[in-house]
Amino acid sequence: MTAQLVLTTCPNIDIAKTIAQHLVKEKLAACVNILPNITSIYHWQDELQCDEEAQLLIKTNSENFALLNDRINELHPFDVVEVIALNIQQGDKHYLNWICEYLK
């Protein structure tokens, strides 16, 4: 099992909290950190956008990614949702073991 850090952004803190709570309660994630008040600059529908968003840092494993991705897309209001998974190459073994144990 490979531990992963999944990143997604939300339009506000309330949506971020709702998504985070669902992911942890449903054991799709062991932990979700919410970073409020990030600024995202991106190109969408032929215009440059600048929005305040909340960043989710989701700790999970590769086995859960497909279900986690589907759940984020179900709960998220955006048409195109940023969901990026990064495999965790190294980390404290106790913390990584905790992620694995919680997600069993």
C-alpha positions as CSV (number, residue, x, y, z in Angstrom):
1,M,0.0,0.0,0.0
2,T,1.4,3.4,-1.0
3,A,0.5,6.4,1.2
4,Q,-0.6,9.4,-0.8
5,L,-1.1,13.1,-0.4
6,V,-4.1,14.3,-2.5
7,L,-4.6,18.0,-3.2
8,T,-7.8,19.7,-4.1
9,T,-9.1,23.3,-3.7
10,C,-12.6,24.4,-2.7
11,P,-14.4,27.7,-3.2
12,N,-14.8,28.4,0.5
13,I,-14.1,27.0,4.0
14,D,-17.6,25.5,4.5
15,I,-17.4,23.3,1.4
16,A,-13.8,22.4,2.4
17,K,-15.0,21.3,5.8
18,T,-17.9,19.3,4.4
19,I,-15.7,17.4,1.9
20,A,-13.0,16.8,4.6
21,Q,-15.6,15.4,7.1
22,H,-17.1,13.1,4.5
23,L,-13.7,11.7,3.4
24,V,-12.6,11.0,7.0
25,K,-15.9,9.6,8.2
26,E,-16.1,7.3,5.2
27,K,-12.5,6.1,5.7
28,L,-11.4,7.4,2.3
29,A,-8.8,9.6,4.1
30,A,-7.1,9.3,7.4
31,C,-6.6,13.1,7.8
32,V,-7.4,16.2,5.9
33,N,-5.8,19.6,6.6
34,I,-7.5,22.7,5.4
35,L,-5.5,25.8,4.5
36,P,-7.9,28.7,4.2
37,N,-7.5,31.9,2.2
38,I,-5.2,30.8,-0.5
39,T,-5.2,32.7,-3.8
40,S,-5.5,30.8,-7.0
41,I,-4.7,32.3,-10.3
42,Y,-5.7,30.3,-13.4
43,H,-7.2,30.5,-16.9
44,W,-10.8,29.4,-17.3
45,Q,-13.3,30.0,-20.1
46,D,-11.0,32.4,-22.0
47,E,-10.4,34.6,-18.9
48,L,-7.8,35.0,-16.3
49,Q,-9.3,34.2,-12.9
50,C,-8.1,35.2,-9.4
51,D,-10.0,33.6,-6.6
52,E,-9.7,33.1,-2.8
53,E,-10.0,29.3,-2.1
54,A,-9.3,26.8,0.6
55,Q,-6.7,24.1,-0.1
56,L,-7.3,20.5,1.2
57,L,-4.3,18.3,2.0
58,I,-5.7,14.8,2.1
59,K,-3.8,11.9,3.5
60,T,-4.9,8.6,2.1
61,N,-3.5,5.6,0.2
62,S,-3.3,4.6,-3.5
63,E,-6.0,1.9,-3.0
64,N,-8.5,4.5,-2.0
65,F,-7.8,7.0,-4.8
66,A,-10.5,6.1,-7.3
67,L,-13.3,6.1,-4.6
68,L,-11.9,9.3,-3.0
69,N,-11.7,11.0,-6.4
70,D,-15.3,10.0,-7.2
71,R,-16.5,11.2,-3.8
72,I,-14.7,14.6,-4.1
73,N,-16.4,15.1,-7.5
74,E,-19.8,14.2,-6.1
75,L,-19.5,16.7,-3.2
76,H,-17.7,19.5,-5.1
77,P,-19.6,22.4,-6.8
78,F,-17.0,22.9,-9.6
79,D,-17.5,21.5,-13.1
80,V,-13.8,20.6,-13.3
81,V,-12.3,19.7,-9.9
82,E,-8.6,19.8,-9.2
83,V,-7.6,16.4,-7.7
84,I,-3.9,15.6,-7.8
85,A,-2.4,12.6,-6.0
86,L,1.3,12.5,-5.0
87,N,2.8,9.3,-3.7
88,I,4.6,9.8,-0.4
89,Q,8.1,8.6,-0.9
90,Q,9.3,9.0,2.7
91,G,7.8,9.9,6.1
92,D,7.7,9.0,9.7
93,K,7.0,5.3,9.9
94,H,4.6,5.7,12.8
95,Y,2.6,8.3,11.0
96,L,2.5,6.3,7.7
97,N,1.5,3.2,9.7
98,W,-1.3,5.1,11.3
99,I,-2.6,6.1,7.9
100,C,-2.6,2.5,6.8
101,E,-4.2,1.2,9.9
102,Y,-7.0,3.8,9.9
103,L,-7.9,3.1,6.3
104,K,-8.2,-0.7,6.7
